[in-house]
């Protein structure tokens, strides 16, 4: 990752942060704050909680930065740490980090496949804010897998390991999440067409 | 292949990298998946409903990628992190901002004054854009905000405030965006649709006055705290981009209350950025 601060690279910032240099901590924070905060916000759908979680993720990172040896990418290390912080918080609150299989899915939660008329295709592009809102409406388990896979780019085997489910379950959750999002987005378009 | 089989195959093939998914599978399974893939393609060509489903799911997946790193955390997050790092003793080499920034002359100290009204004005601007209600009192209330108080309290010298040149002909407590908006409000005919005023206001972060104030802000920061310039510059760019993008959305969807609130938050975030700079520099 390139460094927005002239004269100091991420690697140099890491080394200086290990020495307790405040400016180096700030450089690292600025390099990764958007990715970390966005990840937290998508997973909990609550800006206040997302701020707290982002803060906790960075603090954990900075507390452990002395152990970072550079074998893996710093961003990978940080993002995994962030996911773990969020998942731990969800578990503490008793929220599901991954949805149970469809046997326990209620009619309300199930994707409404009949929804959406043919003339409301999601062609072209999807408005970012609408997509954000649709993601916020997903059940937490679906949302987590969708965020981790489609937004953050984690593989199914990584997701399965992090959230504690099978790879097949992760794939299934992702597919259902996409179907639900399609329904929500079509619903939003239909509502907008009605009102507008 | 029938329509009812499509979802199962899509689930396997839409996960981004079907070829990678084939790796490590038995050759029998690989052959099976490749056959399913070609069957799917053939089915999609002949079935508009399934073709639409596949296209929609691909679109959702591809658009979702753009949400990574799309949100800017409020500036207070770093402030809290830094405070915690200090409290835990993890910082042994504090950023030498304060010693460098001790005002050495009156002009330098006074050159920071304009930050406070600009920050307060940003809140006013955000409020106006969000509410679209004429609120002349809002600007009058500005001096009572914590932002202004923070700026005025430490200064013992009752000299005139050297505002940015864009503000020369207007009251010191109202920065350019707010001034522009208030002027628009004053001159707005009663029958003018509110969205028109809002739309004009919306361009404030991108207009020349705002750019000039941003540049002046950055030049003060780079003079007094060179190491912090890149940080503030990046913060400013991000928050301005957020304001522009959200405003464009609000212009398209004037009835969307959530979007208006988001816009207000963005303005407040920019005001907070100015305030933090003021707190650190003074």
Interface residues (C-beta under 8 A of the other chain):
Chain A: X4 X5 X6 X16 X19 X20 X21 X22 X23 X25 X26 X27 X29 X30 X33 X34 X35 X36 X37 X38 X39 X41 X42 X50 X51 X54 X55 X58 X59 X62 X63 X118 X121 X122 X123 X125 X126 X127 X128 X129 X131 X132 X133 X135 X146 X149 X150 X151 X152 X153 X156 X171 X172 X174 X175 X178 X179 X181 X182 X185 X195
Chain B: X7 X10 X11 X12 X14 X15 X16 X48 X49 X52 X53 X55 X56 X57 X59 X60 X61 X63 X64 X65 X66 X67 X68 X69 X70 X71 X72 X73 X74 X76 X77 X78 X80 X81 X82 X84 X85 X88 X90 X91 X92 X93 X94 X95 X227 X230 X231 X234 X238 X245 X249 X255 X256 X258 X259 X262
